[in-house]
Amino acid sequence: MSNVSAQINQMIGRAEKATESFRGFDQLQVDRIVAAMARAGVANERKLAEMAVEETGIGNVEDKVIKNHFGTQVVYDYMKGKPSVGIIEEEDGILSIAEPFGIIAAVTPVTNPAATTLFKALIALKGRNVICFAFHPKAQKCSEAAARIMLEAAVEAGAPADCIQWVTEPSIEATDALMRHPDVALVIATGGGAMVKAAYSSGHPALGVGPGNVPVFIEKSANLEIAIPDVIASKTFDNGTICSSDQSVIFDDAQVAGKALQLFKEQGAYLCSEDEKAKLEAVMFDKERGVPAMAIIGKKPQVIAELAGFTIPADVKLLMVPLTTTGPEDWMSHEKLSPVLGWYIVDSRDKAISAAVCQLEFGGAGHSAVVFTEDEEVAKEFALRVPANRVVWNQPSVHGTIGALYNDLVPSLTLGCGAMGGNITTENVGFKNLLNIKRVARRKAA
């Protein structure tokens, strides 16, 4: 047995003991624990944000503070008062009884390391699950700090020791050993495509995610005074690192597009020339793997432009590039995970929606899409046609798709992409997805 396997076995052994103890907790005890965890997360949200930016070089502190707050306080506010232990519902003669899955293996990404750790720990313990993390190696310190904060708060509030654990020496071998361990009940993976595929091949039930590549249709009736600031706020949030950030804006009317692009310029966008676009393409992608280059992920537009060999003003918020298509032939219509946004102009609603469909089908199937329109029939047609499981209407993509802020979607940092995206669920993953529900059926009256 390798040293890594021995370490994982020891971790799971401790987790099994914690699981046995945790299973006997009642709702009041569980709620006391998650309340303490949420308070601890909020109290440390800035420190963890600073650690994440310092360690990874990705994103910015202020937006990561917001992410950490969302992953704790907003998620806790949604869970507060909701049952997760024992009989949680009775409807139509069916009693629903919540049981824990048991030991959950969790994988976290480099783009949202602390926030995802806080979030997953919180939703896991709400269901009396024990969670064991494998962090992205480039975010080990900040992720470990987040997990330790949650563990200490949970244990102080009465949770079993070892209810939250993590791999201390990160490696592909260790992550794989954790996900494949026979005593793991469920894997929840947020990260790159290869890691999510590994989770699904672990031999256990798995909750995963997929790439976003979100198209934004700005239809000719759209209120541009709402649409443009919303797109900028969404695309620039944490320097474009959230998977549901906007990747292309699509127009169905050239005159509207002209007005919109002028507003983009006035509000901080830099419209790139074809030559500048070609320079960006050369540095922004790992074309062999088909993913954004690590050098540009979550970086400021000034840094990305400098890497590409040109200079932009210091007050520019995002780069915008003209697209020849929203298909794979134009690399700038791929997911970019940075404050770089494509624009594409067609001459009809049908072509615009088809362009959004094309963009999702090649690089973001099942994830999310956005429509800005004052015509409800347009919004419905768009939603019916696009292969996305979250369609937000007249809202910023990032802030809308993660839930709770602009709508009543479940607040989450793990967004399921359904069968289209190779995932088991289309939902915003929350604590209910980590409950094993058994049902008692009453006999119907004759």
C-alpha positions as CSV (number, residue, x, y, z in Angstrom):
1,M,0.0,0.0,0.0
2,S,1.4,3.4,-1.0
3,N,1.9,6.2,1.6
4,V,-0.9,8.2,-0.1
5,S,-3.4,5.3,0.2
6,A,-2.5,4.8,3.8
7,Q,-3.1,8.5,4.5
8,I,-6.5,8.4,2.8
9,N,-7.4,5.3,4.7
10,Q,-6.6,7.0,8.0
11,M,-8.7,10.0,7.0
12,I,-11.7,7.9,6.0
13,G,-11.3,5.9,9.2
14,R,-11.6,9.0,11.3
15,A,-14.5,10.2,9.1
16,E,-16.4,6.9,9.7
17,K,-16.2,7.5,13.4
18,A,-17.5,11.0,13.0
19,T,-20.3,9.8,10.7
20,E,-21.5,7.3,13.4
21,S,-21.7,10.0,16.0
22,F,-23.2,12.7,13.7
23,R,-26.0,10.4,12.6
24,G,-27.5,10.6,16.1
25,F,-27.8,14.4,16.2
26,D,-31.2,16.1,16.2
27,Q,-32.3,19.2,14.2
28,L,-31.6,21.6,17.0
29,Q,-28.0,20.4,17.3
30,V,-27.4,20.5,13.6
31,D,-28.8,24.0,13.3
32,R,-26.6,25.2,16.1
33,I,-23.6,23.8,14.4
34,V,-24.3,25.4,10.9
35,A,-25.1,28.7,12.5
36,A,-21.7,28.8,14.2
37,M,-20.0,27.8,11.0
38,A,-21.7,30.6,9.1
39,R,-20.7,33.2,11.7
40,A,-17.1,32.0,11.6
41,G,-17.1,32.1,7.8
42,V,-18.4,35.7,7.7
43,A,-15.9,36.8,10.4
44,N,-13.0,35.5,8.3
45,E,-14.3,36.4,4.8
46,R,-11.8,39.2,4.2
47,K,-8.8,37.3,5.5
48,L,-9.7,34.3,3.3
49,A,-10.2,36.6,0.3
50,E,-6.8,38.1,0.8
51,M,-5.2,34.7,1.2
52,A,-6.8,33.4,-1.9
53,V,-5.6,36.3,-4.1
54,E,-2.1,36.2,-2.6
55,E,-1.8,32.5,-3.1
56,T,-3.4,32.1,-6.6
57,G,-2.9,35.5,-8.2
58,I,-6.5,35.1,-9.5
59,G,-9.3,37.6,-9.1
60,N,-9.5,40.5,-6.7
61,V,-10.0,40.7,-2.9
62,E,-13.2,42.8,-2.8
63,D,-15.1,40.4,-5.0
64,K,-13.8,37.4,-3.2
65,V,-15.0,38.9,0.0
66,I,-18.5,39.0,-1.5
67,K,-18.1,35.4,-2.7
68,N,-17.1,34.2,0.8
69,H,-20.0,36.1,2.3
70,F,-22.4,34.6,-0.3
71,G,-21.0,31.1,0.4
72,T,-21.7,31.4,4.1
73,Q,-24.3,34.1,5.1
74,V,-26.5,34.0,2.1
75,V,-26.4,30.2,1.9
76,Y,-27.1,30.0,5.6
77,D,-30.0,32.4,5.4
78,Y,-31.6,30.1,2.8
79,M,-31.1,27.0,4.9
80,K,-32.1,28.6,8.2
81,G,-35.2,27.0,9.6
82,K,-35.5,24.4,6.8
83,P,-35.6,20.8,8.1
84,S,-32.8,18.3,7.3
85,V,-33.1,15.7,10.0
86,G,-35.7,13.0,10.5
87,I,-39.2,13.6,9.1
88,I,-39.0,16.7,7.0
89,E,-42.3,16.6,5.1
90,E,-45.6,14.9,4.8
91,E,-47.6,15.3,1.6
92,D,-50.2,13.2,-0.2
93,G,-49.8,10.4,2.4
94,I,-46.0,10.2,1.9
95,L,-43.7,10.8,4.8
96,S,-40.2,12.0,3.7
97,I,-37.4,11.2,6.1
98,A,-33.9,12.7,5.7
99,E,-30.8,10.7,6.3
100,P,-27.2,11.6,5.8
101,F,-25.3,10.2,2.8
102,G,-22.4,9.7,5.1
103,I,-18.8,10.5,3.9
104,I,-18.7,13.1,1.1
105,A,-15.5,13.6,-0.9
106,A,-15.3,17.2,-2.2
107,V,-13.0,18.7,-4.9
108,T,-12.6,22.5,-5.1
109,P,-11.3,24.8,-7.8
110,V,-8.4,27.3,-7.9
111,T,-10.8,30.1,-9.2
112,N,-13.1,30.1,-6.1
113,P,-11.1,28.2,-3.5
114,A,-12.1,29.6,-0.1
115,A,-15.7,30.3,-1.1
116,T,-16.4,26.8,-2.4
117,T,-14.8,25.3,0.6
118,L,-17.0,27.3,3.0
119,F,-20.1,26.6,1.0
120,K,-19.6,22.8,0.6
121,A,-18.7,22.4,4.3
122,L,-21.9,24.3,5.3
123,I,-24.3,22.3,3.1
124,A,-22.7,19.0,4.0
125,L,-23.0,19.4,7.7
126,K,-26.6,20.7,7.4
127,G,-27.4,17.1,6.3
128,R,-25.2,15.5,9.0
129,N,-22.7,14.5,6.5
130,V,-18.9,14.3,7.1
131,I,-16.9,16.0,4.3
132,C,-13.3,15.3,3.2
133,F,-11.7,17.8,0.8
134,A,-9.1,17.5,-1.9
135,F,-8.1,21.1,-2.7
136,H,-6.6,22.4,-5.9
137,P,-2.8,22.4,-5.3
138,K,-2.4,26.0,-6.3
139,A,-4.9,27.1,-3.6
140,Q,-4.0,24.6,-0.8
141,K,-3.2,27.2,1.9
142,C,-6.3,29.4,1.6
143,S,-8.6,26.4,1.1
144,E,-7.1,24.6,4.1
145,A,-7.5,27.8,6.2
146,A,-11.2,28.0,5.2
147,A,-11.8,24.3,6.1
148,R,-10.0,24.7,9.4
149,I,-12.2,27.8,10.3
150,M,-15.3,25.8,9.6
151,L,-14.1,22.7,11.4
152,E,-13.2,24.6,14.6
153,A,-16.5,26.5,14.6
154,A,-18.4,23.2,14.1
155,V,-16.6,21.3,16.8
156,E,-16.9,24.1,19.3
157,A,-20.7,24.1,18.6
158,G,-20.8,20.4,19.3
159,A,-20.0,18.7,16.0
160,P,-18.0,15.4,16.1
161,A,-14.2,15.7,15.8
162,D,-13.0,15.1,12.2
163,C,-16.4,16.0,10.6
164,I,-14.4,18.2,8.2
165,Q,-11.0,16.9,6.9
166,W,-8.7,17.5,4.0
167,V,-5.8,16.1,2.1
168,T,-2.7,17.9,3.4
169,E,-0.3,17.0,0.6
170,P,-2.2,17.6,-2.6
171,S,-1.7,15.4,-5.6
172,I,-3.7,13.8,-8.4
173,E,-3.0,10.5,-6.8
174,A,-4.4,11.6,-3.4
175,T,-7.5,13.2,-5.0
176,D,-8.1,10.1,-7.0
177,A,-7.6,7.8,-3.9
178,L,-10.1,9.9,-1.9
179,M,-12.8,9.9,-4.6
180,R,-12.4,6.2,-5.2
181,H,-12.3,5.1,-1.6
182,P,-14.9,2.4,-1.1
183,D,-16.3,4.1,2.0
184,V,-17.1,7.4,0.3
185,A,-20.8,7.8,-0.2
186,L,-20.9,10.7,-2.6
187,V,-18.5,12.9,-4.6
188,I,-19.2,16.6,-5.2
189,A,-16.7,18.1,-7.7
190,T,-16.3,21.7,-8.7
191,G,-13.4,22.3,-11.0
192,G,-11.9,21.6,-14.4
193,G,-13.4,19.1,-16.9
194,A,-10.8,16.4,-16.3
195,M,-11.4,16.4,-12.5
196,V,-15.2,16.4,-12.9
197,K,-14.9,13.4,-15.3
198,A,-12.7,11.6,-12.7
199,A,-15.4,12.2,-10.1
200,Y,-18.0,10.6,-12.4
201,S,-15.7,7.6,-13.0
202,S,-14.9,7.1,-9.3
203,G,-17.5,4.4,-8.8
204,H,-19.6,6.6,-6.5
205,P,-22.6,8.8,-7.1
206,A,-21.3,12.2,-8.0
207,L,-22.5,15.8,-8.3
208,G,-20.4,17.7,-10.9
209,V,-20.4,20.9,-13.0
210,G,-19.5,21.8,-16.5
211,P,-18.0,24.8,-18.4
212,G,-20.2,27.9,-18.6
213,N,-19.6,29.7,-21.9
214,V,-22.6,31.8,-21.3
215,P,-24.3,33.7,-24.2
216,V,-26.1,36.9,-23.5
217,F,-28.8,37.9,-26.0
218,I,-29.5,41.6,-26.0
219,E,-32.7,41.8,-28.0
220,K,-33.7,44.9,-29.8
221,S,-36.4,45.8,-27.2
222,A,-33.9,45.6,-24.3
223,N,-33.5,48.4,-21.9
224,L,-29.8,49.2,-22.6
225,E,-29.6,51.3,-19.4
226,I,-30.1,48.1,-17.5
227,A,-28.5,45.6,-19.8
228,I,-25.1,47.2,-20.3
229,P,-24.3,47.9,-16.6
230,D,-25.6,44.4,-15.7
231,V,-23.3,42.7,-18.2
232,I,-20.3,44.8,-17.1
233,A,-20.9,44.0,-13.4
234,S,-21.3,40.3,-14.1
235,K,-18.4,40.0,-16.6
236,T,-15.9,41.9,-14.4
237,F,-16.9,40.3,-11.1
238,D,-13.7,38.7,-9.6
239,N,-12.1,39.3,-13.0
240,G,-14.4,36.9,-14.8
241,T,-13.6,33.7,-12.8
242,I,-17.1,32.5,-12.1
243,C,-18.2,29.8,-14.6
244,S,-21.5,31.6,-15.3
245,S,-19.9,34.9,-16.3
246,D,-20.8,36.3,-19.7
247,Q,-18.7,35.1,-22.7
248,S,-20.4,36.7,-25.7
249,V,-23.1,39.3,-26.2
250,I,-25.3,38.7,-29.2
251,F,-27.4,41.4,-30.9
252,D,-30.3,41.0,-33.4
253,D,-30.2,44.6,-34.6
254,A,-27.2,46.6,-35.9
255,Q,-28.5,50.0,-34.7
256,V,-29.2,48.6,-31.2
257,A,-25.7,47.0,-31.2
258,G,-24.1,50.3,-32.1
259,K,-25.8,52.1,-29.2
260,A,-24.9,49.3,-26.8
261,L,-21.3,49.2,-27.8
262,Q,-21.1,53.0,-27.3
263,L,-22.5,52.5,-23.8
264,F,-20.0,49.7,-23.2
265,K,-17.2,52.1,-24.1
266,E,-18.6,54.9,-22.0
267,Q,-18.8,52.6,-19.0
268,G,-15.3,51.1,-19.1
269,A,-15.0,48.7,-22.0
270,Y,-12.1,48.7,-24.5
271,L,-13.2,47.6,-28.0
272,C,-10.4,45.7,-29.6
273,S,-9.4,45.8,-33.2
274,E,-9.1,42.7,-35.3
275,D,-5.3,42.9,-34.9
276,E,-5.6,43.2,-31.1
277,K,-8.1,40.3,-31.1
278,A,-5.6,38.1,-32.9
279,K,-2.9,39.0,-30.4
280,L,-5.3,38.1,-27.5
281,E,-6.1,34.8,-29.1
282,A,-2.4,33.9,-29.2
283,V,-2.0,34.2,-25.5
284,M,-5.4,33.4,-24.0
285,F,-5.8,29.7,-24.7
286,D,-4.2,26.4,-24.3
287,K,-5.4,25.2,-27.6
288,E,-4.2,21.6,-27.2
289,R,-6.4,21.2,-24.1
290,G,-9.1,23.5,-25.4
291,V,-9.1,25.6,-22.2
292,P,-8.1,29.2,-21.1
293,A,-4.4,29.6,-20.4
294,M,-3.6,29.8,-16.7
295,A,-1.6,33.0,-17.4
296,I,-4.8,35.0,-18.1
297,I,-7.4,33.4,-15.8
298,G,-8.8,36.0,-13.4
299,K,-6.3,38.7,-14.4
300,K,-7.0,42.3,-14.9
301,P,-7.6,43.5,-18.5
302,Q,-4.4,45.6,-18.4
303,V,-2.4,42.4,-17.5
304,I,-4.0,40.4,-20.3
305,A,-3.5,43.2,-22.9
306,E,0.2,43.5,-21.9
307,L,0.7,39.8,-22.3
308,A,-0.8,40.1,-25.8
309,G,1.5,43.0,-26.7
310,F,-0.6,46.1,-26.5
311,T,-1.5,48.8,-24.0
312,I,-4.9,49.9,-22.7
313,P,-5.8,52.8,-20.3
314,A,-5.7,52.1,-16.5
315,D,-9.4,52.7,-16.1
316,V,-10.5,50.0,-18.6
317,K,-12.8,47.4,-16.9
318,L,-13.0,44.8,-19.7
319,L,-11.8,44.0,-23.2
320,M,-14.3,43.4,-25.9
321,V,-13.6,41.6,-29.2
322,P,-15.7,41.3,-32.4
323,L,-16.7,37.7,-33.3
324,T,-17.0,36.1,-36.7
325,T,-19.2,33.3,-35.2
326,T,-20.3,31.9,-31.9
327,G,-19.0,28.5,-32.9
328,P,-15.7,26.8,-32.2
329,E,-14.0,28.2,-35.3
330,D,-13.6,31.6,-33.5
331,W,-11.5,30.9,-30.4
332,M,-12.7,34.1,-28.8
333,S,-16.2,32.6,-28.5
334,H,-14.8,30.0,-26.1
335,E,-15.0,30.2,-22.3
336,K,-12.4,32.8,-21.3
337,L,-12.5,33.0,-17.4
338,S,-11.3,36.6,-17.6
339,P,-12.7,40.1,-18.2
340,V,-12.7,39.5,-22.0
341,L,-16.1,39.6,-23.8
342,G,-17.0,38.8,-27.4
343,W,-19.7,40.6,-29.4
344,Y,-21.7,39.3,-32.3
345,I,-24.3,41.0,-34.5
346,V,-26.9,39.3,-36.7
347,D,-30.1,40.6,-38.3
348,S,-32.9,38.6,-36.8
349,R,-34.2,37.2,-33.5
350,D,-34.0,33.7,-34.9
351,K,-30.3,34.0,-35.9
352,A,-29.5,35.5,-32.5
353,I,-31.1,32.7,-30.6
354,S,-29.4,30.2,-33.0
355,A,-26.1,31.8,-32.2
356,A,-26.7,31.4,-28.5
357,V,-27.6,27.8,-29.0
358,C,-24.4,27.2,-31.1
359,Q,-22.2,28.7,-28.4
360,L,-23.7,26.6,-25.7
361,E,-23.7,23.4,-27.7
362,F,-20.0,23.5,-28.4
363,G,-18.7,24.8,-25.1
364,G,-21.3,25.2,-22.4
365,A,-24.2,22.8,-22.9
366,G,-26.6,22.7,-20.0
367,H,-25.1,25.6,-18.0
368,S,-26.6,29.1,-18.2
369,A,-27.8,31.7,-20.6
370,V,-29.0,35.3,-20.4
371,V,-31.6,37.3,-22.2
372,F,-32.3,41.1,-22.0
373,T,-35.7,41.9,-23.5
374,E,-38.9,43.8,-22.7
375,D,-40.9,41.2,-24.7
376,E,-42.0,38.2,-22.6
377,E,-42.6,36.1,-25.7
378,V,-39.0,36.6,-26.8
379,A,-37.8,35.6,-23.3
380,K,-39.9,32.4,-23.5
381,E,-38.8,31.5,-27.0
382,F,-35.2,32.0,-26.0
383,A,-35.6,29.8,-22.9
384,L,-37.4,27.1,-24.8
385,R,-34.6,26.9,-27.5
386,V,-31.3,27.3,-25.6
387,P,-29.7,24.2,-24.1
388,A,-29.2,25.8,-20.7
389,N,-30.7,24.8,-17.4
390,R,-30.5,28.3,-15.9
391,V,-31.9,31.2,-18.0
392,V,-31.9,34.6,-16.3
393,W,-34.0,37.4,-17.8
394,N,-33.0,41.0,-17.4
395,Q,-30.4,40.2,-14.7
396,P,-26.6,40.0,-14.6
397,S,-25.5,36.5,-15.4
398,V,-23.2,35.8,-12.4
399,H,-25.4,37.4,-9.8
400,G,-28.5,35.9,-11.3
401,T,-27.4,32.3,-11.9
402,I,-25.9,31.7,-8.4
403,G,-29.4,32.4,-6.9
404,A,-31.0,34.4,-4.0
405,L,-29.8,37.8,-5.0
406,Y,-31.9,38.7,-8.1
407,N,-34.3,35.7,-8.0
408,D,-35.4,32.7,-5.9
409,L,-33.0,30.2,-7.3
410,V,-31.2,28.2,-4.6
411,P,-28.0,30.0,-3.6
412,S,-25.1,27.9,-4.8
413,L,-21.5,27.8,-5.9
414,T,-22.0,24.5,-7.7
415,L,-24.3,24.8,-10.7
416,G,-25.4,21.5,-12.2
417,C,-25.6,21.2,-16.0
418,G,-27.9,18.2,-16.3
419,A,-27.6,15.5,-18.9
420,M,-26.6,18.0,-21.6
421,G,-23.5,18.8,-19.6
422,G,-22.8,15.3,-18.4
423,N,-24.2,16.0,-14.9
424,I,-26.8,14.2,-12.8
425,T,-28.7,17.3,-11.9
426,T,-29.8,20.6,-13.5
427,E,-30.2,22.3,-10.1
428,N,-28.2,24.8,-8.2
429,V,-26.7,22.3,-5.7
430,G,-27.7,22.9,-2.1
431,F,-28.1,21.0,1.1
432,K,-31.1,19.2,-0.1
433,N,-29.0,17.5,-2.8
434,L,-26.9,16.1,0.1
435,L,-29.8,14.5,1.9
436,N,-30.7,10.8,1.4
437,I,-34.5,10.8,1.4
438,K,-36.5,7.7,2.3
439,R,-40.2,7.7,2.1
440,V,-43.0,6.1,4.1
441,A,-46.2,5.6,2.1
442,R,-49.5,5.4,3.9
443,R,-52.2,3.1,2.5
444,K,-54.8,4.9,0.6
445,A,-58.4,4.8,1.9
446,A,-60.6,2.4,0.0
